[in-house]
Amino acid sequence: MTTDQILLGVALILALAVGSQLIASRLRIPALIVLLPVGFIAGATTSVVDPERLLGSAFQPLVSLSVAVILYDAGLGLKLRRLHGHIRTVLRRLITIGVTVTWLTAALLAMWLLGMSGQAALMIGAILVVSGPTVVGPLLNFVRPIDRLQHILSWEGSLIDPIGAILGAVVFHAIVSNSHRTVISGMVHFAGSVGLGLLGGVVGIGILWLILRVLRVGEVLGTLAQLAVVVGVTALCDVARDDSGLIAAILIGLALANMPGFAIAERRPFFETLVQLTLGLLFVSISATVTPASLTDVILPAAATAVVLIVVVRPIVALVSTVRTDLSTGERAFVGWMAPRGIVAAATASTFAPTLTGQGIAGAEQILPTTFLIIVVTVTVYGLTAAPVAKLLGVVRTARARPMLIGGEPWVVDLAQTLRSIGLEVVLWSGMAGQRKTITDAGLELAPGELIADVTNPAARIEGVTAVFLLTEDDGFNALAGTLLAGGLDGPIYRLRPRPDSHAVLPGESAGALLFGPELTRDAIATRFARGERTSVGRDATAISGDLLFRVGSEGDLRPVTDDGLPEAGPGDSMVVLR
């Protein structure tokens, strides 16, 4: 290709990757539903959108490193404290039983429906065990299932990707070496890959500990260091053994998300943007390598394979994985209706299929187009049906407000109890041990962890919080926390009105909208509470005396009084007042 063609091809892939995600965002559908067909059409109709010609032999290594960055980012969102009880049991079964059942069933389907040889069938079976955070995460954020379903499916998607990639590498090397490995030797090879990945992860964690904790570099250099270490460790591990670097990448992410000393290592906007861009580029590029001619003979059998995986295999895996657990029938059913394939399946297929085809393995030429079609079918089916299915099964989070009150003053605890009395799920957080004890003694839900560390990380945000109210006695903390939290929450942020003479206040609404009427500063509220005034609820506006704080709609929406004025009244509203 000429320099002009290369320049045009790179620019077009970038434009398609970003444009597709913009369109998907506007349509409120998973980005993959747009990215995959756009990449395929671009590859089929133009001569410049051809990543294998643009990048040559560098294409596959870049795909592997990009997947490692994505998995590292997924690891940052996995909090070990959320993995407990039956959640851990279900996850362990999904990873062990689920992988085995899906692998063998997909291999048998490939032999039966696609006419693949046993070797090619085992290869595509290994490829199709993966799910992945790149597709599961956005779907769960859109559907908003109850917390433990979110935890189970997020963990499964993040952990099953490196396991599936290594399984694929083991099968691939067993095929090309013609070694006909025994089960024991295959397990040893698999264990060796996992061991190397764990070792690489430990080395990466040690390096980042030195950079982030000992040298204490700033946010920008800290983010660059994370990227460099993840890419470097992954590359070294993969040189020694294919795809072992993926284990290292997700282990580093897990460590940085769960070790107390790594608060600086949370995902920042730069990393979030990088991952989003990488996903778009990968899906467009890999889709462009699939030719229309390669799809002709596999469309119907690949679609049939996808249907069996969706309506038979996954429900069976979910049933076995959730038996004798405390998951409800609806929760079990939803686990059985969430297994889309994503970027790791596409990357693994594009890496191994060409070599197997060159080796003359019967049916190997069908691996990539079949994987592509199964990704398209599963993402489309789950993407379009997950929300209505979750609603039908009754596993969607309540639409009622779930406010988070920051502070543990007596009047804040009283306000939380009042809001809870009208059916709202209230969460509180305080950094002071005495206030935390008061909150738990009152029977209220106390958010775990450190406020800034947990909530500013978009991947680790407290599930279901619809708004944050900064109500501490420190005006400076309220203003600063409001600014820091602004990029890490989906809902609005409000802060208590400071004293008129307070100087520790940031200007503008970046620190959060000011709460309540002009006279209700934090000192004024505390003084009135000390005199015996309390918050209460009423419905008849003409019979209620006191200062209005909130309106609560009949559907559970919470509308506070702010600098913008009184909230709009609605039929059936309850009013929370201080009197």
N, C-alpha and C positions, 0 to 999 in steps of 0.2 A: 504494500500500500504506500501511496505517496504521503508526504508530510501533510498536505492539505486534507487528504482523506482521513488520516489519523486524527487530525485536529477536529474535523467535522464529526467523526464518529464518537470521539470522547465527549464533545459538547452535546451531541444529540442524546447519548445515553444519560448524561447528567440531567438534561432538560426533561427527558421522559421520566426519570426516576422521581424528580421533585414534582413535576406536573401531575403525575399519576397519584401521588400522595395527597396533593392539594384537592384533586377531584374526589378522591375517596373520602377525604375529610368533609367536604361539602355534602356528599351523598350519605354520610354517616354509615359507611360500610367498611369492612376490613380492606386495607390498602392492597393486599395480595390479589383481591378480586379484580383490581384494575391493573396492577403491575405485571402480572403474568401474561394476560393477553396482549398488553401493549408491547412488552418485550418480544413476544413471539411474532406479532405483526411487523414490528420494526425490523427484526432479523430476516423475516421472509420477504419484505418488500424493498429493503435497501441493501446496498453492498457495503455500507460503512459501519453499520451496527453489527459488528462481528468481533466480539472480544477475543476470540482465539487468534484472529489475524491481527488485531490491534496490539495485543500484548504478547502473542506467541507463547513460549514455554513459561512465561511468568504468570499466565492467567490462573492456573490451578494453585500455585503457592499463594497468590494473593487472595484467592477465595478462602483457602484454609486459614490464613491469618485474620481475615475479616470475620470469619465465623468465630474464631477464638475471642476477638474483641466483643462480639455480640454476647457470647456465653459469659464472659467476664462481667459484662454489664448486668446480665441476668442474675449472676451470683450476688451482686451487690444488693439485690432486692429480696434475698432469702434470709429471713431472721430465724435462727434456731429456736428462739423462745416460743415461736408459733408452732413448732413441730412437736406435739405432745399427744399422749393418749392414743385414741383410735386414729387420729390423723396420721401418726407415725406408722401404725399398723397397715392402714390402707395404702400409704405411699410405698412401703416396703413391698407389698404384694404387687402393686402396679409395676414396679421396677423389675421384679424378679419373674413372677408368674406372667405378667402382662407382656414383657419382652419375649419370653419363650413362646407363649401361645401365638402372639402376633407374627413372629418370625416364621414359625413352622407353617402356620395357616396361610400366610401370604406366599410362601414358597410353593405349597401345594396348589394354590390357586393359579400361580404363574405357570406351573407345569400343565395344569388342566385346561385353563382358559386361554393362555397365551402360547402354549406349546413350547415353552422354554425347556432347555436341558436342565438336569438336576443342578449343575454348577451355577448356571445363570439364575435359576430360581432361588437358590440359597442366597445368592448375592442380592437380588432385589428384595427378598424377604428381610434380610438384615437392614437394608436401606429403609424399608417402610415401618420399622419399629419406632422410629423417632417421631416426636411431635414438635416440641420446641416453643420457647418463650416468645419468639417473634410473631407467632400467630395466636397462641393461646392467650398471651398477655393482653393484646388489644381487644380480643373477643371478650375476655372476662371484664375488662374495664367498661366495655359497652353494655354487657348484660347485667353486671353488678350482682352476682350471686351472693348468698350469705357467706360470712367470713371463712368458715372452715372449708367450704368448697373452693373458695378462692385460693386458700393455702394449699390444699391437696393438688389442685390442677396446676398451679404455678410451680410448685416443687417438682411435680412429675415432668412438666415440660422442660424445665431447666436441667434436671439430672439425666433424663433419658437421652438427650441429644449426644453428650460425649460418650455415653455407654453404647448407643447405637452406632456412632461413628467408628469407635474402636472395634466393635463386633464386625462392622463392614470391612475394616482393614484386615482383621484376622481371616475372614472368609476370602477376601481378595488374594491375600498372599498364599493361602492354602491352595487356591485355584491355579494361580500363575506359576507356582513352584512345582505343581504336580506332585506334591508330597503326600497327598491323601492322609493328612494328619488324623491321628486318632482323637477321640474326644478328650482324652487326658492331655495330649500334647497341645490341642487347641486351647484348653483351659489354662495351661501353663503360659502359652503365648499371650492370651488375654490378660492373665494376671501380671505378666511382665510389662505390658503396655500400661495397665493401671498403676503399677508400682513406679514406673518411670514418670508418669504424669504426677503422681503424688510427690515424688522427689523434686520434680521441677517446680511444683506448687510451693513446697517448703522453701526452696531457694528464692523464688520470687517474693514470697512473704517476707523473708529475711531482708532482701534488698530494699523493699518498700518500707519496712520498719526503720531501716537505717536512714532512708531519705526523708520519710515523713515525720518520724519521731525524734531521731537524733539530730539530723541536720535542720529539721523544722522549716522546710521550704514553704513558700507561699502557695496560694490556691492555684495559680496558673502553672507554676513549675511542678506542683504536686500532681496536677491532672496530666501534664505531659509525661511525668515520670511513670505514672500508672500505665499510660499507653505504651511507652517504650519497654517497660518491664514485661508486660503481658505479651507483646509482640515478640520480644527477644527470647523469653522463656519458651513460648510456644514453638518458635522456629527451631530452637535447639532440641527440644523434645521430639519434634516431628522428624528432624534429621536422623535422630537415633532410632525412632520407631513411629511409623505413620499414625497420625491422629492422637498420639498420646498427649500432645500439647493441649488438646481440648480439656482434658482432665485437669491439667495444671491451671488453665485459664479460669475455669469455674471455681477451683479450690481457692485461688487467690481472691476472687470476688467474694466467696463465702467468708474467708478470714477477715477481709477488710470490713465486711458488713457486720461481723459479730464480735470481733476483738475490741475491747474498750479503747485501746490506745490508738485506734485508727479513725477517729471521728472526722479527721480532715479528708479522709478518702472517700467521702460520699460522692455520689454522682452529681456533677455540676451541669449547668446548661450546655457547656461545650461538649461534654461527653454524650449527653442526651442527643444533641444535634448530630454529632458524629455517627452515633449508632443508627439514628433514623436515616441519615444519608447513605450509610453503608448498606443498610437493608434494601433501600430502593435500587442502588447500583447493582447489588448482587442479583436481585430477582429479575431485573431487566436484562442483565448480561447473560445469566444462565438460561432464561427463557429464549433469548435470541439465538442460542446454540441449537435449539430444537427446530428441525426443518419440517415443513408441511409433509414432505414425502414420507418421513419417518413415522408420522401419525396415522397414515392411511390404514394400515393393517392392524392397528392396535386400539383404535378408538372404542369399539364395542367391547372387546374383552377387558380392556383397562377400566372402562366404566363399570362393567359387571364386577370386576375385582374390587373396585372402590365401594360399590354398593354392599357387597358381602362384608367388607371390613367395617363399614359403618353400621349396618343393621344386624349383623350376627356376631362378628368377632369382638368388637368393642363392648357391646352389652354383656357378653359372656365374661370377658376380662373384668368388667366392673362388678358383675355379680359375685364372682369368685373373690375379688379383692375386698369387697365390703361385707362379706358374710360374717355374721357374729360380731358386728360392730354396732355402735349406737347411731349410725347414719340412718336417717329416715328413708322411707321408700322413694320419696321425691329426690332426695339427695343422691341415692344410689343410681336412680334413673338418669340424673343429669351427668354424673360421672361417666355413665355409659353413652352419653351423647356429646362427648367433647374429646375428639382426637384428630384434629386437623394436622396435616403434614406441612412442613415448612422448609426453611432455608437449608438446614443440615441434610435433609433428604435430597434436595436438589443438588447441593454441593457435592455430596458423596457420590451420587449417580453420575454427575458430570466428571468427577475425578476418575472413577474406576471403570465406567462403561467403555470408553474408547480403547483402553488397554486390553480389556477382555475381548472386545470385538477384533482387535488386531491379533490376538492369540487364537482366533478361530473358535471361540466358545459359542456353541449353538444358542441362539436367542439373545446373546449379549447386546446386539444392536437394538433390541427392544427395551433395554433397561431404562435409558434416559427418557425416551418419549412416554413410556408407560408411567414412570415416576412423575413426569411433568403433568400428565393427565390426572393422575390420582391426587396430586397436590391441588390441581384446579377443582376437581370434583369435591374433595373433602372440605377445602376452604369455602367454596361456594355454598355447599349444603349447610355446614355448621355456621357459617357467617350469616346466612339468611334465616336460619331456624333457631339458633341458640336462644335468642331473646324471647320469642313466643313460647318455646319449649320450657324455658326456666319459669316463665310466668304461669304456664299451665301446671307445672309441677309444684308451684308454690315455694320456690327456692330463691326468689329475688329479694334483695334487701328491702325492708320497709321504705315506703316513700316518705315517711314522717321524718322530720328534721332530727339530726343527731348532732347537737351542738357540743363543742369542746370548750369548757370554761377553764382558763388558765388562772390559777390563784386558789388560795385556800383560806381566805379570811372568813370569819363567821357569816357575814352577809352573803358571800359567794356560795357557801354551802347551803344556806337557806334558799337562795335563788335556784340552785340546782334541784333541791328537793321540791320546790314549787313547780318547776318545769317538768320534773318527772311525774308529779301528781296528775298532770294533764296528758300523760302518755308519751312524752318525748324521751328518747334514749340519750341521757346526758352523760358525757365523759368529762372528768376533771383531771387536771395535772397541776402539781406544785413541786417546786424544787426543795422545799423545806420539810424535814422529816416530821416535825410536829403537825404541820398542816396535812401531810399525806396520811398520818394516822387518824386525824380528825375526819378526813374524807372517807376512809375505809370504815371507821367506827360508825359513820352515818349510813352505811350500807350503799354508798354510791360507787360507781365504777371509776377506778383510778387508772389512768393511762400509764403504761410501763415506760421505762427508758428515760432518755434525756430528750427534752423538748426539741432543741435545735437539731440534735443528731438524728432524731427519728423523723421529724416532720418535714425538714428541708430536703430530705432525700426523696425524690418523686417515686423511686422504686420501693421505698419502705414506709410510705405514708400510712397513717393509722386508718384502717379501712372504714369507710362509711361516714366519716366526719363531714358534715355538710357546711359547717361554719366554725370559725374560731373566735372566741371572745377573750381578749387580753384584759384581765381584771385584777392584776397584782397591785400592791401598794407602791410599786416602784414605777414612776412615770417613764423614766429612761428605759427600763427593761421593756415596758409595753410598746414604746415607740420603736426600739431597735428590733425586738422580736417580730413586730408587725412587718417591718421591712424585710427581714430575713425570710420570713415564712411566705411572703407574697408569691414567690415562684414555685412553692412546693405543695400547694393545696389547690383543689378544684373549686372550693367554695370561697365565699367572702371572708375577710378578716376585719374585726372590729376591735377597738381599744377604748378603755375607760378614759373619760375626759380628765386631763391633768388639772392640777391647781393652776389658777391664773398666773401665778408668779413662777411656775416651773420653767426651767431653762433646758432641761434634758428632754426636749421634744423635737422630733424631726418634722420638717415642714411637709405639707402635701399629704395626699391620701396613700402614698406608698407605704406609710406606716400603719395603715388601717383607718377606716372611717371612725369618727368620734361618736361614742354612744351617749344616748339619753339627752335630756334637756340641758340647757346651758348652766343651770344651777346645780345639777347633779354631778359634781366632781367626785373623785374617790373619797376625799375627806368629808364631803357633805353626806355621802351615803353611809360611810362608817359612823359618823356622828349620829345620824338619825337612827341607825340600827342600834347603837348603844343606848339610845333613849327608849327603845322598845318597839320601834316601827319594824314591820316585816313585809315581805312580799306576799301577795295573795292573788287569787284568780277570781274573775267575775265575767259575766256575759252581758249584763244590762249596763250600757254606757251611762245612762242617766242616773243610775243608782250607785255608781262607783265613785268613790272619792280617792284622792291620792294622785301620785305622779305615774303616768303611764310609762312602762318600760318596754313591753312587747305586745304585739298582737299575734295570736296563734290561730291559724286557719283551721277549718273543720277537717282538712286533710292532713293536718300536722305540720304545715309550713310555719316557720318562725320568722317574724318580721319585727326587727327592733326599731325603736326611736333613735334617730341619728341627727347629725347636723343638717341633713337634707329635710328634716321635718318629721311629722307623724307618718307612720306607715298607712297605706291605703286600707280602708275598712272593707271587710268582706262579709257575706252572710254566714252566720254561725260562728263568728270569731269569738275566741276567748281573749281576755285582756289581763296581762300581768302588771300589777301596780305595786308601788311602794307606798305604804301608809301606816 
